[in-house]
Amino acid sequence: MIKRLASRELKTKFGTFTEILYYDGQKESIALVMGDVSGENVLCRVHSHCIGAHVFNSVECTCREEMEAAQALIQREARGLIIWLDQEGKGNGHLALIESIPFKKDLGQAEAYVKAGYKADARSYFPAVQILSDLKVRSIVLLTNAERKAGEMERDGVSVSAIQPLQINHP
């Protein structure tokens, strides 16, 4: 069961969000909320931690650009949320990411993880489901370029009313 620990206002270049910190007994998750998100058809980005893009400004993935695109859409609507999950390397961890790099020359990231001895995708969206429930979100417009994420979210109990791809400019 996830527990809400603390919240604060967070000023960003995309406006002011409410940052809400959650903890499930093992990992922290964060909801960045703008406006009243209780109800239906709420813009929602479920975003996994990415050290390379968010800390080191790597250009090897689009994580940073996806986060910025989601924040811009939410700012435009003045309503929505981003759920940040501590799931580096598609839930396999940073070591898996590093060990999969030699295989990425000929394979996609998921296949490279498998070749390196990890799961193609070890992420769990259940913390996001619990956060959405806590915030009284009944259905979401999922901001993603990975359509399969919608099916995984629905399998875990989230009503996905639509998928909105993110337009990104990758360097």
Secondary structure, DSSP 8 states (H G I E B T S, - for coil): --EEEEEEEEEETTEEEEEEEEE-SS-EEEEEEES---BSSEEEEEEE--HHHHTT--SSSSHHHHHHHHHHHHHHHT-EEEEEE--TTTTT-HHHHHHHGGGTTTS-HHHHHHHTTS-S-----HHHHHHHHHTTB--EEEE-S-THHHHHHHHTT--EEEEE-------
